Amino acid sequence: MPRDRIGQSPSEAGGETEEERNQRIKVELVYLLFAVGNAVSFGIEKWRYRSVPNYYFNGTLGLKEGSITNFWELANSVFLTGAFFVWVLAALSTFLTFFQEDSTLNKLIWKWGVFGILSFLNGLYFSMTFMSYDRAYRTIRQERYSLSSR
């Protein structure tokens, strides 16, 4: 029974033509550039633009007395750090496919890292920032209401 080519290296699948090889390299280059671009973007956002000491001040609005968790800051820290490392791994594994025929590791990182872990991080980020935004909104609205009723 013939096996399909999915999951097989080009040598297992009967080799690849020069045209197929060039096409594969172009596709891998696009994946590499995509991964490097995202890693750089998340890294700059995390360690440059959001490193200002009072950047997350508004996340403290609405904190109850004694509460110290700024969910806006925590959500951004977890998401940006996690996304940075996922994209770095994706870039490295994609880069390695230029030098090896077997791309199993690359497929696993893209499947479970990029599409799996990043999906989870997005959900976590949304829920934590929503809590923070809603708490700040309610605090500001309550302050405005109490000022206008005077």
C-alpha positions as semicolon CSV with decimal commas, in nm:
position;residue;x (nm);y (nm);z (nm)
1;M;0,000;0,000;0,000
2;P;0,156;0,334;-0,100
3;R;0,222;0,589;0,170
4;D;0,143;0,952;0,110
5;R;0,417;1,214;0,121
6;I;0,291;1,396;0,429
7;G;0,530;1,352;0,718
8;Q;0,801;1,199;0,503
9;S;1,134;1,350;0,416
10;P;1,195;1,413;0,045
11;S;1,432;1,114;0,029
12;E;1,166;0,882;0,176
13;A;0,908;1,012;-0,067
14;G;1,121;0,942;-0,370
15;G;1,322;1,264;-0,378
16;E;1,225;1,606;-0,495
17;T;1,296;1,789;-0,815
18;E;1,500;2,107;-0,826
19;E;1,181;2,307;-0,880
20;E;1,011;2,144;-0,579
21;R;1,319;2,212;-0,367
22;N;1,325;2,580;-0,470
23;Q;0,953;2,611;-0,394
24;R;1,001;2,447;-0,053
25;I;1,285;2,686;0,029
26;K;1,071;2,986;-0,067
27;V;0,789;2,868;0,160
28;E;1,029;2,802;0,448
29;L;1,179;3,147;0,398
30;V;0,833;3,305;0,429
31;Y;0,771;3,109;0,752
32;L;1,113;3,213;0,882
33;L;1,054;3,581;0,808
34;F;0,708;3,562;0,967
35;A;0,848;3,402;1,284
36;V;1,145;3,641;1,311
37;G;0,921;3,944;1,254
38;N;0,681;3,836;1,527
39;A;0,962;3,754;1,772
40;V;1,120;4,097;1,715
41;S;0,782;4,272;1,746
42;F;0,686;4,102;2,073
43;G;1,037;4,148;2,215
44;I;1,045;4,521;2,139
45;E;0,696;4,569;2,278
46;K;0,775;4,377;2,598
47;W;1,123;4,503;2,681
48;R;1,122;4,851;2,528
49;Y;0,785;5,017;2,490
50;R;0,617;4,868;2,795
51;S;0,913;4,897;3,030
52;V;0,829;5,255;3,136
53;P;0,768;5,236;3,514
54;N;0,420;5,392;3,508
55;Y;0,299;5,232;3,182
56;Y;0,051;5,008;3,365
57;F;-0,072;5,266;3,618
58;N;-0,432;5,257;3,492
59;G;-0,438;4,884;3,569
60;T;-0,438;4,975;3,936
61;L;-0,768;5,162;3,910
62;G;-1,039;4,980;4,096
63;L;-0,809;4,763;4,306
64;K;-0,963;4,681;4,639
65;E;-0,775;4,780;4,952
66;G;-0,489;4,537;5,008
67;S;-0,504;4,393;4,657
68;I;-0,177;4,413;4,468
69;T;-0,252;4,226;4,143
70;N;-0,253;4,449;3,838
71;F;-0,412;4,207;3,591
72;W;-0,343;4,434;3,295
73;E;0,030;4,430;3,366
74;L;0,030;4,059;3,448
75;A;-0,164;3,971;3,131
76;N;0,073;4,168;2,912
77;S;0,380;4,026;3,082
78;V;0,264;3,664;3,045
79;F;0,139;3,707;2,687
80;L;0,432;3,908;2,551
81;T;0,697;3,691;2,715
82;G;0,527;3,366;2,611
83;A;0,465;3,486;2,255
84;F;0,825;3,607;2,223
85;F;0,967;3,266;2,316
86;V;0,719;3,074;2,100
87;W;0,816;3,285;1,798
88;V;1,188;3,250;1,875
89;L;1,148;2,871;1,881
90;A;0,945;2,881;1,559
91;A;1,212;3,094;1,390
92;L;1,495;2,865;1,506
93;S;1,318;2,545;1,406
94;T;1,226;2,691;1,067
95;F;1,584;2,808;1,015
96;L;1,707;2,454;1,092
97;T;1,488;2,311;0,815
98;F;1,725;2,473;0,565
99;F;1,999;2,236;0,682
100;Q;1,811;1,912;0,743
101;E;1,560;1,707;0,552
102;D;1,350;1,601;0,850
103;S;1,121;1,883;0,963
104;T;0,932;1,693;1,235
105;L;1,051;1,928;1,511
106;N;0,952;2,232;1,305
107;K;0,605;2,089;1,242
108;L;0,559;2,016;1,614
109;I;0,664;2,366;1,717
110;W;0,433;2,530;1,464
111;K;0,143;2,297;1,548
112;W;0,168;2,298;1,928
113;G;0,361;2,620;1,989
114;V;0,233;2,871;1,738
115;F;-0,119;2,737;1,695
116;G;-0,163;2,575;2,039
117;I;0,023;2,774;2,303
118;L;-0,041;3,110;2,139
119;S;-0,413;3,034;2,123
120;F;-0,412;2,958;2,495
121;L;-0,210;3,274;2,569
122;N;-0,456;3,483;2,368
123;G;-0,749;3,347;2,569
124;L;-0,568;3,409;2,897
125;Y;-0,468;3,759;2,787
126;F;-0,825;3,845;2,689
127;S;-0,976;3,730;3,017
128;M;-0,717;3,904;3,236
129;T;-0,725;4,234;3,046
130;F;-1,105;4,230;3,038
131;M;-1,110;4,201;3,419
132;S;-0,868;4,491;3,450
133;Y;-1,040;4,715;3,194
134;D;-1,383;4,649;3,341
135;R;-1,265;4,719;3,696
136;A;-1,103;5,049;3,585
137;Y;-1,414;5,144;3,386
138;R;-1,644;5,081;3,682
139;T;-1,417;5,282;3,914
140;I;-1,399;5,582;3,678
141;R;-1,772;5,568;3,610
142;Q;-1,851;5,552;3,982
143;E;-1,620;5,849;4,052
144;R;-1,784;6,054;3,776
145;Y;-2,131;5,960;3,898
146;S;-2,050;6,058;4,255
147;L;-1,904;6,392;4,136
148;S;-2,204;6,472;3,918
149;S;-2,455;6,394;4,194
150;R;-2,307;6,653;4,429
